């Protein structure tokens, strides 16, 4: 449900109905240069992109630098939340 140009009381009442029934709710408005937007998505799943951490080889290198996890800037992994 998308709602705009309504009173605060109407927005709250409609949002409560949507929330109880598992319906996604969006509302917003603009006043000249200012505005607002609100979204009640309830429980939902999304995917976030994270940089992949390279495994440190247990070889010649030793010390604090070798033990730190290294980030591979070109590789990412998708994490579902």
QUIDA-V178081 format. One record per residue. N is the residue number from 1. RES is the residue in three letters. NEAR is the number of other C-alpha atoms within 8 Angstrom. D_CENTER is the distance of its C-alpha to the mean C-alpha in Angstrom with 1 decimal. Layout:
((N;RES;NEAR;D_CENTER) (N;RES;NEAR;D_CENTER))
This chain:
((1;UNK;7;19.9) (2;UNK;6;19.7) (3;UNK;10;21.8) (4;UNK;7;23.2) (5;UNK;6;26.5) (6;UNK;7;26.8) (7;UNK;6;27.9) (8;UNK;6;25.6) (9;UNK;6;27.5) (10;UNK;8;26.9) (11;UNK;11;23.2) (12;UNK;8;23.0) (13;UNK;8;25.5) (14;UNK;8;23.7) (15;UNK;10;20.3) (16;UNK;8;22.1) (17;UNK;8;23.7) (18;UNK;12;20.6) (19;UNK;12;18.8) (20;UNK;7;22.0) (21;UNK;6;22.2) (22;UNK;7;18.7) (23;UNK;10;18.3) (24;UNK;11;15.2) (25;UNK;13;16.2) (26;UNK;11;15.7) (27;UNK;11;18.1) (28;UNK;11;19.0) (29;UNK;9;22.1) (30;UNK;8;23.7) (31;UNK;6;26.6) (32;UNK;5;28.2) (33;UNK;5;26.0) (34;UNK;6;23.7) (35;UNK;9;21.2) (36;UNK;7;18.2) (37;UNK;8;15.5) (38;UNK;7;14.0) (39;UNK;8;12.0) (40;UNK;9;12.7) (41;UNK;8;11.1) (42;UNK;8;12.7) (43;UNK;4;12.0) (44;UNK;5;10.2) (45;UNK;6;9.4) (46;UNK;6;7.1) (47;UNK;8;8.2) (48;UNK;8;7.5) (49;UNK;8;10.6) (50;UNK;8;12.6) (51;UNK;10;16.2) (52;UNK;10;18.9) (53;UNK;8;21.2) (54;UNK;8;24.9) (55;UNK;6;27.4) (56;UNK;9;30.2) (57;UNK;5;33.6) (58;UNK;5;36.2) (59;UNK;5;39.0) (60;UNK;4;40.9) (61;UNK;7;38.2) (62;UNK;8;38.2) (63;UNK;6;37.2) (64;UNK;6;34.0) (65;UNK;6;32.8) (66;UNK;9;33.1) (67;UNK;8;31.2) (68;UNK;7;28.0) (69;UNK;9;25.2) (70;UNK;8;25.1) (71;UNK;8;22.1) (72;UNK;10;22.9) (73;UNK;7;21.4) (74;UNK;4;22.1) (75;UNK;7;20.6) (76;UNK;10;17.0) (77;UNK;8;15.8) (78;UNK;8;13.0) (79;UNK;8;11.6) (80;UNK;7;10.8) (81;UNK;6;9.0))
